[in-house]
């Protein structure tokens, strides 16, 4: 899949101004140091990197899990999204799991009907990631009302999958250049989940207006958000009054428009679309991108 090579090369270039995740993120076997909590590695045969901020004092804190794109790795994606410094500044625990490797040597998540299980693998990433959340909660004091996902591309698709399958665990998620199930009957969230889709209108990999990967179809960014407007029981009248954001350094001005569905929602529900006008699949992110995304997530804990 030619896109895979492009993704790795471009992510490496985009992340060149950022340092990699700090060394303690690799210490997934470290003890929490908190009475009553387990010790040992997290993730079993697929160890998960967990970054614990210095401020952690065994009191409940939020958990953010980042899901990398197809052909990337958690370390490479971190060098692009640069979430670790936010973990230190805001005091949340940050986990970066990895997918499994397909026949082309690329890491992937078995997410939705479109992306990105190219080999027909039977790997159950939904159950695996749900178990990772449970494991982290057994090692550290996590606020169960503040478990959040951030996914890019294939990781964005996987974020939708997790919200569909494990709405009881997920308070909110943010997807950059991802999409929902094409077949929405496969998504049955047990309760509302707040969601944010961030998508470039000029994305030629996961097209803003929907498209195909091989023989499989994925919905447009507006349709993906509309699906969650329905799931969350929100009014279908969009609020577009918010000021635009500057998320892409390669585009002039505040290029990102906001479409918000925040009224009439069931408790815990909320849906937003941030459209990067002229943005591609791997935007050149401004320093405000990750803080803005985290601000959204932390504003939407479970009720």
N, C-alpha and C positions, 0 to 999 in steps of 0.2 A: 504494500500500500504506500504509494509515493508520499502521501500526506505525513506518514509517520516520520520519515527522514527529515522533512521540512520542519516538523514540530520540534524535534530535538535540536536541530541547528538554530532555529530562530529563538527558542527558549534560552539556549545558551547565550546567544548574543544579547537578548533583552535583559538577561540577568547579570550581565557583565559588570554592572555598577553596584551590585549588591554582594554582600558576603553570604556564604552558605550558612545553613542552620548551625547553631552553636553546638559544641561537642557533646554537651549533656543530652541533646536530643537523641543521641544514639544509645543512651543508657537505659534502654527499656527494661532491663532487669533490675534496676535499682529499687530499693525499698522506699516506700513513702515516708517512713520514719514516724508513722502515726499509729498509736495503739488501736488495735481492732481491725487493722487493714492488712491484707495479704502482701506477701513479697514474691518476687519471681518475675520472669519474663512475661510480656503481654503479646498475644498473637500466635502463640504456639509455633508451628513450623513457618509462619510468616511473621517474624518479629516486627513489632510496631515501634517506631521512634516516638518517645513522649518527652516533650519539653516541659519542665516544671519551673516556674519562675521563682526567683529567690525569695519573693514575698510570701510564698505559700506557707501557711502555718497550720495546716490540718483542718481549717474551716472550709465549708463548701464554697467552691469556686466554679465558674463556667468552664465548659469543655468545648473546644473548637477542633474539629477534625477536617483536614484538608485532603481532597481526593484529586490526584494528578490526572493529566490528560493521557490519551493513547500515545504510546511510545516514549513518554516521559517517565520519570521516577519521582518519588516524593522529594528527594534531595534537589533534583533539578527544578521541580515546580516551586519549591520553597525559595530558590534563588530568583525566581520570577515574581512571586506574590509577596515574599518578604514579610511573613506573618510573625516569625519568632520575636523580633523587637517589640511588636505589639503585645505579645504574650507577657514579656517582661514588664512593659509599661502599664498594662491593664490588669495583670495578675491572674490571667486565665491559663489553664492547662491546655497544651496544644499537642495534638497527635497527628502523625503523618504515616499512615499505612501505605503499602504498595500492593498493586494488583499482581496477577500471575503473568507468566511469559507465554506468548503464543508461538506458533510454528515459525514466524518470521523473526523471533527474538525480541519482540516488543512487549512491554508491560501493558496490560489492559484490564478493564473492569467489565464483567459480564452484567451489563446494566439493563438496557431496554431492548425492544424488538428491533431497533435500528443500530445500536452502538454498544460495544464494539467487539463482539464475540465473533471474529471472522472464521474461526475453526469449528464452531459448534461445540465448544467446550461445555462440560457439565459443571464447572466450578460455580459454587453458590456464594457469590460475593455479598449478597444481601444478608444471608445468615451469618457469614463471617464477620462483616462489619458490625452487625447487631451484637454479636458476641464480643467484639473488641470494646464496644461501649460498656457492656456489662463488666468486662474484665477491668477496664480502667476505673470504673466505679467501685470495684472491689479493692483496688490498690490506693485510691486517692479519694478525698472528700470532694465529690462533684455535686453541684446543684442540679438535681434532675429536671428542673424547669428551664435550665440554660445549657442544653446540649445542641450545638450548632454545626452545620456542615458548610464547607466552601469547596466547590468543585469547578474544574476547568475542563471544557470539551468533554471527553469521555467521562471525566470525573463529574462534570455537570449532569450528564445523563444519569450517572450513578447516584447523585444527590437526589434527583427526582425519584429514582427507584427506592431509595431508602425512605423518603418521605411517604411514598405510597405504601410500602410494606411495614414500616416501623414508626408510624406517626405517634405512637405512645412514647417513643424515646426521643424524637426530634422536635425541638421547639421551632426552629426556622432554618432555612438553607438559602444559600446564594449560589447561583450557577452562572459561570462565565462561558458563553458560547456553547451551551448545552441545549437539551430539548427533552420534552416529555415523551412518554409512551405514545406511539401512533394509535395503538389500540387502548383506549382509555378504560375499557372494562377490566384491564389488568391492574388498574390502580384503584385500591379500595382503602384510603386512609381512614383509620379508626377514629380520628379526631382532626380538627383543623390544624394546619401547619402554615406558618407565615413563610412566604417565598419571595425571592428576588431573582429575576433573569436579567443578566447584563449581556447585551449582544450588539456586535457591530453590524450596521446595515449593509456593509460591503464585504461581509464574511463570505469567502468562496469555498470554505471547507465544510462548515455547518451553516448553511445559508440562512439568513435572517427570515426569509419567506418560506422556509422549509425545503426539503429536497430528499435525496436518496443517498444511501451508503450501500453500494452493491445493488442488491434487489430489494433492500429494505427502505421504507419511507419514514421520515421523521417530520413532525409538525413545525410550523413557523414559530418564531419567538412570541408573537402576539397570541397565537393559539395555545402555546404551552402555558402562558399566563392565564388566558381565559379559562382553561381547564381547571386551574386552581381557584379562580374566582368562583367557579361552580362548586368545587369541593369545599371551599371555605365559607360558602353561603353569602358572599359579598354582593352588594349592589353592582349591577353591570355597567353603570354610568361611570366612565373614567374621570379622574381628576388629573388634569394636565397643568395645573397652576404653579407647580413647584419650579423654582429657578433651575436652569440647566446646570450640569456639573462639567468640570474639566477633568476627564479621566485618561485622555490619550495625548501624549506630548507631541505626536506627529500631526495633530489636527489643530487648527487655529481656534482660539477662543474656548468658550464653554460649549462643547459640541454634543454633550449627552443630555437628551431629553428624558423626562420622567413621566411615566404613566402609572397612576396609583389607583388601587381599589381598596379603600380603607373603611367604607361605611357599610353598615348593615351586616358586616361579617359576623359569623359565629365567634364566640370567645376564643381568642388565639389565632384567628384567621386574618390574613392580610396578603395582598398580592401586588407586586410592582414589576414594571419593565423599565430598565434603563437602556435606551437605544443610543448607541454610539454612532452618531451620524457620520457615515463614511469610514467607520472603523472596520478593521479586519478581524481575523480569527485570533490573532495574538497581538492585541493592542500594545503599544509602547506606553506602559502605565505611568501615570503621574504618581508622585509621592503621596497624594491624597487618596488614591484608589483603595488600598487596603484599609486605611482608617475609616473611609466612608462606608465600605462594605460591612466592617465590624460594627460601626455605629448602627446600621440597619439591623443586624442580627441581635445585638444586645438590647435594642428597643422592642424586641418581640419575644420575650420569654413566654413559657407556657403559663396560662392563668392559674 
